[in-house]
Amino acid sequence: MKVRPLLFPAMAILFCLFVLIASPVPAAATGSPDGEMVVHTADLETCIETALENNRRRPASRYAVEIAEAQHRQALAGYWPQVSLQGGYQLLDQDPNYIFPAYNFTLPMGGSIPITIPGVGTVPTNAITIPEQDIKLMDRESFRASVQGSWLLYDGGMRKGLREQAEGLVDIMQQEARRTDLEIMDSVKRLYFGAVLATQLHQVGKDTLARMEATLNLTETMYKEGSGTVKKTDWLGNKVMVESLRSMVASLEKNELMAQAALANTMGLPWHASVQPVDREMPFTPFAEQLDGLVGTAYRFNPDWAKIEAGIRAAEGSLRTAKSGHLPRLAVTGELFKWWNDYDAGMATDRNKEGWSVGVGVEIPIFSGFLTQSRVAEARARVAKVKEEQFLLQEGIGLQLRDIFLSLGAAEQSHQATLDAMGAAVENRDLNTRAYQHALVETEDVIQSQLMEALMSAQHYRARYDHIALQSRMNLVVGSEVLKKLEE
């Protein structure tokens, strides 16, 4: 009896099986499966709806949209008149005054007027001297209230440019929120069917282990009966495979539990929760769309494409705002005021204590040290940069879709090939098991056929998962609206 088949082909198959199932699911869970676990059962649609409700990334993206919308309303505020109410109280250290200086003047044409001088009497004179006078202007304590308004009539396009920037930012944030939703849906779909795959692989491992344990028992019986066709070395080699597979099944069970925990984590559930998929098998739907039409339609729905178009509009608005620095600005101003002061003379007259004013102001830029020119040059370069990035994105989207499209074709071929191989492996294992019971085949043939069936089954299930993951990635790149339109 040769041991080569047990040490090399069977071990090689077992190693390939271990590599295949070592990381079947993209896990993103945190925490540990220890402790009291809460297990939920849900289908794919329920998982997606729950994730969209509970995932913390979604509220963050919605707040980003609200911030952008608030900034847009700030930009629109510039089109409205600006009105403010002002009030104040003022207390001076002393009453303000005005010194009227002394003044001498002479009557013209030799005229004279009588002046009475104490002790002298009345004498005529043609020269008059007015002494210096201290005049109080108002009381040192006063109150003032006013309503002031201004309305910018012409700004050279500044407000329009700011509005375009704000609208572009709103569109960008909306596309970011849409991409977040698409990424959540993609993650949930991949993790959902990843959990299905982990369950199927675990079941394959348990079924294979059960068959190999039965074969081990049969081998032990045959070698102890001394039939001569089966030796103890066959039984020992078979036992090595069984125990190795038992360890692998334990890893498969851990992978299944962590896949369910990862799905629950993506859905926003607590760390100790797990979600078991309702589906026990992965569906397979061939993708029959044409690449050219898919790429052309993707340019209308891809979030990144919409983001860069909004970025171009925002950059052009920034350019418009920068150019407005060369043009004049025209505004209308007005004021309605009321002043309270206990003094009734000087400046504190009834005419001065209340009133209104209206004015028109013009600001014409003449020279700013080439500041405006530099701002315009910067804005133009920014527009050109975003447009070049658009060309790069255009090629990138086409290349991504081409890669996914070709990968889908290869996955469909792999699906059919592994399906045929799995069917042949099942039949081969069944024939070898029956023949081994009648001592018609060697022990290594039975072991290899059982491991080969497990390997082909794992490859087929993995091919199905890869096909679903590629379709989910297609949905992420193109956008869910495109796939809905294609289905219609």
C-alpha positions as CSV (number, residue, x, y, z in Angstrom):
1,M,0.0,0.0,0.0
2,K,1.5,3.4,-1.1
3,V,1.2,6.4,1.1
4,R,2.0,8.9,-1.7
5,P,-1.7,9.7,-2.5
6,L,-2.5,10.4,1.1
7,L,0.5,12.7,1.7
8,F,0.5,14.6,-1.6
9,P,-2.7,14.8,-3.7
10,A,-5.1,14.6,-0.7
11,M,-3.1,17.2,1.3
12,A,-2.9,19.4,-1.7
13,I,-6.7,19.3,-2.1
14,L,-7.1,20.0,1.6
15,F,-4.7,22.9,1.4
16,C,-6.6,24.4,-1.6
17,L,-9.9,24.0,0.3
18,F,-8.4,25.8,3.3
19,V,-7.2,28.7,1.1
20,L,-10.5,29.0,-0.6
21,I,-12.5,29.2,2.6
22,A,-10.0,31.1,4.7
23,S,-11.6,34.5,3.9
24,P,-14.9,34.0,2.1
25,V,-16.5,37.2,3.5
26,P,-15.4,40.8,3.6
27,A,-15.9,41.3,7.4
28,A,-16.3,44.7,9.0
29,A,-17.8,43.8,12.4
30,T,-16.5,45.0,15.7
31,G,-16.8,43.3,19.0
32,S,-16.8,39.7,19.9
33,P,-19.4,36.9,19.4
34,D,-18.9,36.0,23.1
35,G,-21.7,36.9,25.6
36,E,-25.4,36.9,25.2
37,M,-26.1,37.0,21.5
38,V,-29.3,38.4,19.8
39,V,-30.0,36.6,16.5
40,H,-32.3,38.1,13.9
41,T,-33.6,36.6,10.7
42,A,-34.2,38.8,7.7
43,D,-34.2,38.9,4.0
44,L,-32.1,41.2,1.8
45,E,-34.7,44.0,1.4
46,T,-35.3,44.1,5.2
47,C,-31.5,44.3,5.8
48,I,-31.1,47.2,3.3
49,E,-34.0,49.1,4.8
50,T,-32.7,48.6,8.3
51,A,-29.2,49.7,7.3
52,L,-30.6,52.8,5.6
53,E,-32.4,53.7,8.8
54,N,-29.7,52.9,11.4
55,N,-26.3,53.3,9.7
56,R,-24.5,56.3,11.2
57,R,-23.0,57.4,7.9
58,R,-26.3,58.3,6.5
59,P,-27.2,61.0,9.1
60,A,-23.8,62.5,8.6
61,S,-24.3,62.9,4.9
62,R,-27.8,64.4,5.4
63,Y,-26.3,67.0,7.8
64,A,-23.8,67.8,5.1
65,V,-26.6,68.5,2.7
66,E,-28.3,70.7,5.3
67,I,-25.1,72.7,5.8
68,A,-24.8,73.3,2.0
69,E,-28.5,74.3,1.8
70,A,-28.0,76.8,4.6
71,Q,-25.0,78.2,2.8
72,H,-27.1,78.6,-0.3
73,R,-29.8,80.5,1.7
74,Q,-27.0,82.7,3.0
75,A,-25.9,83.5,-0.6
76,L,-29.6,84.4,-1.5
77,A,-29.8,86.8,1.4
78,G,-27.6,89.2,-0.6
79,Y,-30.5,89.9,-3.0
80,W,-32.7,91.3,-0.2
81,P,-32.5,94.7,1.5
82,Q,-30.6,94.7,4.7
83,V,-32.5,96.4,7.6
84,S,-31.2,96.9,11.2
85,L,-32.5,98.5,14.3
86,Q,-30.0,100.3,16.5
87,G,-30.3,101.9,19.9
88,G,-28.0,103.4,22.4
89,Y,-27.5,105.4,25.6
90,Q,-24.7,108.0,26.0
91,L,-23.4,109.8,29.1
92,L,-20.7,112.4,28.7
93,D,-18.5,113.7,31.5
94,Q,-19.9,117.2,31.0
95,D,-22.3,119.1,28.7
96,P,-20.8,119.7,25.2
97,N,-20.4,123.3,24.3
98,Y,-19.3,125.7,21.6
99,I,-17.2,128.9,22.2
100,F,-18.3,131.8,20.1
101,P,-15.1,134.0,19.8
102,A,-15.1,137.7,20.5
103,Y,-15.9,139.8,17.4
104,N,-15.5,143.5,16.5
105,F,-17.4,145.2,13.6
106,T,-17.9,148.8,12.4
107,L,-21.1,150.3,11.1
108,P,-20.8,151.2,7.4
109,M,-21.3,154.6,5.8
110,G,-20.3,156.5,9.0
111,G,-23.4,155.4,10.9
112,S,-23.6,155.2,14.7
113,I,-25.8,153.8,17.4
114,P,-26.2,154.9,20.9
115,I,-24.5,152.9,23.7
116,T,-25.2,153.3,27.4
117,I,-22.0,153.2,29.5
118,P,-22.5,153.0,33.2
119,G,-21.3,156.1,35.0
120,V,-20.9,157.9,31.7
121,G,-24.3,157.9,30.1
122,T,-25.4,157.4,26.5
123,V,-22.8,158.1,23.8
124,P,-23.0,157.4,20.0
125,T,-20.4,155.0,18.4
126,N,-19.9,153.3,15.1
127,A,-17.7,150.3,16.5
128,I,-19.3,147.4,18.3
129,T,-17.4,144.6,20.2
130,I,-19.2,141.3,21.0
131,P,-17.4,139.4,23.8
132,E,-16.6,135.7,23.7
133,Q,-19.6,133.4,24.4
134,D,-19.9,129.9,25.9
135,I,-22.8,128.2,24.2
136,K,-24.2,124.8,25.5
137,L,-25.0,122.4,22.6
138,M,-27.0,119.7,24.4
139,D,-27.4,117.8,27.7
140,R,-24.6,115.4,28.5
141,E,-27.1,112.5,28.8
142,S,-29.0,111.3,25.7
143,F,-30.7,108.3,24.0
144,R,-30.8,107.5,20.3
145,A,-32.7,104.9,18.3
146,S,-32.6,104.4,14.5
147,V,-33.7,102.0,11.8
148,Q,-31.1,101.7,9.0
149,G,-31.4,100.0,5.7
150,S,-29.3,99.4,2.6
151,W,-30.1,97.7,-0.7
152,L,-27.4,96.6,-3.1
153,L,-28.7,97.3,-6.6
154,Y,-25.7,96.3,-8.7
155,D,-22.6,94.3,-7.8
156,G,-21.1,93.3,-11.1
157,G,-22.2,89.6,-10.7
158,M,-20.8,89.0,-7.2
159,R,-24.1,87.7,-5.8
160,K,-24.8,85.5,-8.8
161,G,-21.4,84.0,-8.5
162,L,-21.9,83.3,-4.8
163,R,-25.3,81.8,-5.5
164,E,-23.8,79.5,-8.2
165,Q,-21.1,78.3,-5.8
166,A,-23.7,77.6,-3.1
167,E,-25.9,75.7,-5.6
168,G,-23.0,73.7,-6.8
169,L,-22.1,72.8,-3.2
170,V,-25.6,71.7,-2.5
171,D,-25.6,69.4,-5.6
172,I,-22.2,68.0,-4.5
173,M,-23.4,67.2,-1.0
174,Q,-26.6,65.6,-2.4
175,Q,-24.5,63.3,-4.6
176,E,-22.3,62.5,-1.6
177,A,-25.4,61.5,0.3
178,R,-26.6,59.4,-2.7
179,R,-23.2,57.7,-2.9
180,T,-23.4,57.0,0.8
181,D,-26.7,55.2,0.2
182,L,-25.3,53.3,-2.7
183,E,-22.3,52.2,-0.6
184,I,-24.5,51.1,2.3
185,M,-26.6,49.1,-0.1
186,D,-23.5,47.6,-1.7
187,S,-22.0,46.6,1.6
188,V,-25.3,45.1,2.9
189,K,-25.8,43.1,-0.3
190,R,-22.2,41.7,-0.3
191,L,-22.3,40.9,3.4
192,Y,-25.7,39.4,3.2
193,F,-24.7,36.9,0.5
194,G,-21.3,36.6,2.2
195,A,-23.2,35.3,5.2
196,V,-25.1,32.9,2.9
197,L,-21.8,31.8,1.4
198,A,-20.3,31.2,4.9
199,T,-23.4,29.1,5.8
200,Q,-23.0,27.0,2.7
201,L,-19.3,26.5,3.2
202,H,-19.9,25.5,6.8
203,Q,-22.5,23.0,5.6
204,V,-20.1,21.6,3.0
205,G,-17.5,21.2,5.7
206,K,-19.9,19.4,8.0
207,D,-21.2,17.1,5.3
208,T,-17.7,16.3,4.2
209,L,-16.6,15.7,7.7
210,A,-19.5,13.3,8.3
211,R,-18.7,11.4,5.1
212,M,-15.0,11.1,6.0
213,E,-15.8,10.0,9.5
214,A,-18.0,7.3,8.1
215,T,-15.2,6.3,5.7
216,L,-12.8,6.3,8.7
217,N,-15.0,3.9,10.6
218,L,-15.3,1.7,7.6
219,T,-11.5,1.8,7.1
220,E,-10.9,0.9,10.7
221,T,-13.3,-2.1,10.4
222,M,-11.7,-3.3,7.2
223,Y,-8.2,-3.2,8.4
224,K,-9.0,-4.8,11.8
225,E,-10.8,-7.6,10.0
226,G,-7.6,-8.2,8.2
227,S,-8.9,-8.3,4.6
228,G,-5.5,-7.4,3.3
229,T,-6.6,-4.6,1.0
230,V,-6.7,-2.0,3.8
231,K,-3.8,-1.5,6.2
232,K,-3.4,0.5,9.4
233,T,-1.4,3.1,7.5
234,D,-4.5,3.8,5.4
235,W,-6.5,4.2,8.6
236,L,-3.9,6.6,10.1
237,G,-3.7,8.6,6.9
238,N,-7.5,8.8,6.8
239,K,-7.6,9.9,10.5
240,V,-5.1,12.7,9.8
241,M,-7.4,14.0,7.1
242,V,-10.5,13.8,9.3
243,E,-8.9,15.7,12.2
244,S,-7.5,18.3,9.8
245,L,-11.0,18.7,8.3
246,R,-12.5,18.9,11.8
247,S,-10.3,21.9,12.6
248,M,-11.3,23.5,9.3
249,V,-15.0,23.0,10.1
250,A,-14.5,24.9,13.4
251,S,-13.0,27.8,11.4
252,L,-15.9,27.6,9.1
253,E,-18.3,27.9,12.0
254,K,-16.4,30.9,13.3
255,N,-16.5,32.5,9.8
256,E,-20.3,32.0,9.6
257,L,-20.8,33.6,13.0
258,M,-18.6,36.6,12.1
259,A,-20.2,37.0,8.7
260,Q,-23.6,37.3,10.5
261,A,-22.1,39.7,13.0
262,A,-20.6,41.8,10.2
263,L,-24.0,42.0,8.5
264,A,-25.6,43.2,11.8
265,N,-22.9,45.8,12.3
266,T,-23.4,47.2,8.8
267,M,-27.1,47.4,9.5
268,G,-26.4,49.6,12.6
269,L,-27.4,46.9,15.1
270,P,-25.6,46.5,18.5
271,W,-22.3,44.6,18.6
272,H,-23.9,41.5,20.3
273,A,-26.5,41.2,17.5
274,S,-26.3,38.8,14.5
275,V,-28.4,38.5,11.4
276,Q,-29.1,35.2,9.7
277,P,-30.1,35.5,6.1
278,V,-33.4,34.0,5.1
279,D,-31.9,32.8,1.8
280,R,-30.1,29.5,2.0
281,E,-28.8,29.6,-1.5
282,M,-27.4,32.4,-3.7
283,P,-29.3,33.3,-6.8
284,F,-27.6,33.4,-10.2
285,T,-28.9,35.9,-12.8
286,P,-26.8,36.3,-16.0
287,F,-26.0,39.9,-16.9
288,A,-27.1,40.4,-20.5
289,E,-26.6,44.2,-21.1
290,Q,-24.2,45.8,-23.6
291,L,-21.2,47.6,-22.4
292,D,-21.5,50.7,-24.7
293,G,-25.1,51.5,-23.6
294,L,-24.2,50.9,-20.0
295,V,-21.3,53.3,-20.0
296,G,-23.3,55.9,-21.9
297,T,-26.1,55.8,-19.4
298,A,-23.7,55.7,-16.4
299,Y,-22.6,59.2,-17.2
300,R,-26.1,60.5,-16.3
301,F,-26.4,58.6,-13.0
302,N,-23.0,58.0,-11.6
303,P,-22.7,60.1,-8.3
304,D,-19.1,61.0,-9.0
305,W,-19.9,62.3,-12.5
306,A,-22.8,64.4,-11.1
307,K,-20.4,65.7,-8.4
308,I,-17.8,66.9,-10.8
309,E,-20.4,68.6,-13.0
310,A,-21.7,70.4,-9.9
311,G,-18.0,71.2,-9.1
312,I,-17.6,72.8,-12.5
313,R,-20.7,75.0,-11.9
314,A,-19.4,76.0,-8.5
315,A,-15.9,76.9,-10.0
316,E,-17.6,79.0,-12.7
317,G,-19.5,80.8,-10.0
318,S,-16.2,81.5,-8.2
319,L,-14.8,82.9,-11.5
320,R,-17.9,85.2,-11.8
321,T,-17.5,86.4,-8.3
322,A,-13.8,87.1,-8.9
323,K,-14.6,89.1,-12.1
324,S,-17.0,91.3,-10.2
325,G,-14.1,92.9,-8.5
326,H,-13.4,94.9,-11.7
327,L,-16.9,96.4,-11.8
328,P,-18.6,99.1,-9.7
329,R,-21.2,98.6,-7.0
330,L,-24.4,100.6,-6.5
331,A,-26.5,100.7,-3.3
332,V,-29.3,102.7,-1.8
333,T,-29.2,103.5,1.9
334,G,-31.7,105.0,4.3
335,E,-32.2,105.9,7.9
336,L,-35.0,106.7,10.3
337,F,-33.9,108.1,13.7
338,K,-35.2,109.4,17.0
339,W,-33.0,111.3,19.6
340,W,-33.9,112.0,23.2
341,N,-32.1,114.9,25.0
342,D,-33.4,117.1,27.9
343,Y,-31.9,120.2,26.4
344,D,-34.0,122.3,24.0
345,A,-31.4,124.6,22.5
346,G,-28.1,124.3,20.8
347,M,-28.1,121.1,18.7
348,A,-30.9,119.5,20.7
349,T,-33.7,121.2,18.8
350,D,-37.0,119.5,17.8
351,R,-35.8,119.5,14.2
352,N,-32.6,117.7,15.0
353,K,-34.2,115.2,17.4
354,E,-36.0,113.1,14.8
355,G,-35.9,112.7,11.0
356,W,-34.9,110.5,8.1
357,S,-32.4,110.3,5.3
358,V,-32.1,108.6,2.0
359,G,-28.9,108.3,-0.1
360,V,-27.3,106.5,-3.1
361,G,-23.7,105.3,-2.9
362,V,-21.4,104.1,-5.7
363,E,-18.1,102.3,-5.2
364,I,-15.8,102.1,-8.2
365,P,-12.6,100.0,-7.9
366,I,-9.5,101.7,-9.4
367,F,-6.4,99.9,-8.2
368,S,-6.0,97.1,-5.7
369,G,-2.5,96.0,-6.2
370,F,-3.5,93.5,-8.9
371,L,-5.5,91.6,-6.3
372,T,-8.5,91.2,-8.5
373,Q,-6.5,90.0,-11.4
374,S,-4.9,87.4,-9.3
375,R,-8.2,86.2,-8.0
376,V,-9.6,85.9,-11.6
377,A,-6.5,83.9,-12.7
378,E,-6.9,81.6,-9.7
379,A,-10.6,81.0,-10.5
380,R,-9.9,80.3,-14.2
381,A,-7.2,77.8,-13.3
382,R,-9.6,76.1,-10.9
383,V,-12.3,75.8,-13.6
384,A,-9.7,74.3,-16.0
385,K,-8.5,71.9,-13.3
386,V,-12.0,70.6,-12.6
387,K,-12.7,70.1,-16.3
388,E,-9.5,68.1,-16.7
389,E,-10.5,66.0,-13.8
390,Q,-13.8,65.4,-15.5
391,F,-12.0,63.9,-18.5
392,L,-10.0,61.7,-16.2
393,L,-13.2,60.6,-14.5
394,Q,-14.9,59.9,-17.8
395,E,-12.1,57.5,-18.8
396,G,-12.0,56.0,-15.3
397,I,-15.8,55.2,-15.2
398,G,-15.5,53.6,-18.6
399,L,-12.5,51.5,-17.5
400,Q,-14.2,50.4,-14.3
401,L,-17.3,49.3,-16.1
402,R,-15.2,47.5,-18.7
403,D,-13.4,45.6,-15.9
404,I,-16.6,44.7,-14.2
405,F,-18.2,43.7,-17.5
406,L,-15.3,41.4,-18.4
407,S,-15.2,40.0,-14.9
408,L,-18.9,39.3,-15.0
409,G,-18.4,37.3,-18.2
410,A,-15.5,35.4,-16.7
411,A,-17.6,34.8,-13.5
412,E,-20.5,33.4,-15.6
413,Q,-18.2,31.0,-17.4
414,S,-16.6,30.0,-14.0
415,H,-20.1,29.4,-12.6
416,Q,-21.0,27.0,-15.4
417,A,-17.6,25.3,-15.2
418,T,-17.7,24.8,-11.5
419,L,-21.3,23.7,-11.6
420,D,-20.3,20.9,-14.0
421,A,-17.3,20.1,-12.0
422,M,-19.3,19.9,-8.8
423,G,-21.8,17.5,-10.4
424,A,-19.0,15.3,-11.7
425,A,-17.3,15.4,-8.2
426,V,-20.5,14.4,-6.5
427,E,-21.0,11.4,-8.9
428,N,-17.3,10.5,-8.5
429,R,-17.5,10.5,-4.8
430,D,-20.7,8.4,-4.8
431,L,-19.1,5.8,-7.1
432,N,-15.9,5.6,-5.1
433,T,-17.8,5.3,-1.8
434,R,-19.9,2.4,-3.2
435,A,-16.8,0.7,-4.7
436,Y,-14.8,1.1,-1.4
437,Q,-17.5,-0.8,0.5
438,H,-16.8,-3.8,-1.7
439,A,-13.0,-3.3,-1.6
440,L,-12.8,-2.4,-5.3
441,V,-10.9,0.9,-4.9
442,E,-8.1,2.2,-2.7
443,T,-8.6,4.3,0.4
444,E,-6.9,7.3,-1.1
445,D,-9.3,7.3,-4.0
446,V,-12.3,7.6,-1.6
447,I,-10.6,10.4,0.4
448,Q,-9.6,12.3,-2.7
449,S,-13.1,12.0,-4.1
450,Q,-14.6,13.4,-0.9
451,L,-12.2,16.2,-0.6
452,M,-12.5,17.0,-4.3
453,E,-16.3,17.2,-3.9
454,A,-15.9,19.7,-1.1
455,L,-13.4,21.7,-3.1
456,M,-15.6,21.9,-6.2
457,S,-18.6,22.8,-4.1
458,A,-16.7,25.6,-2.4
459,Q,-15.4,26.8,-5.7
460,H,-18.9,26.8,-7.2
461,Y,-20.5,28.7,-4.3
462,R,-17.6,31.2,-4.3
463,A,-18.1,31.7,-8.1
464,R,-21.8,32.5,-7.4
465,Y,-20.8,34.9,-4.7
466,D,-18.3,36.6,-6.9
467,H,-20.9,37.1,-9.6
468,I,-23.3,38.7,-7.1
469,A,-20.6,40.9,-5.7
470,L,-19.7,42.1,-9.2
471,Q,-23.3,43.0,-10.0
472,S,-23.4,44.9,-6.7
473,R,-20.2,46.7,-7.7
474,M,-21.8,47.5,-11.0
475,N,-24.7,49.0,-9.2
476,L,-22.4,51.1,-7.1
477,V,-20.4,52.5,-10.1
478,V,-23.5,53.1,-12.3
479,G,-26.2,54.0,-9.8
480,S,-29.3,52.2,-8.8
481,E,-31.4,54.3,-11.1
482,V,-29.6,52.9,-14.1
483,L,-30.3,49.3,-13.1
484,K,-34.0,50.0,-12.5
485,K,-34.2,51.6,-15.9
486,L,-32.5,48.6,-17.5
487,E,-34.9,46.3,-15.8
488,E,-37.9,48.2,-17.1
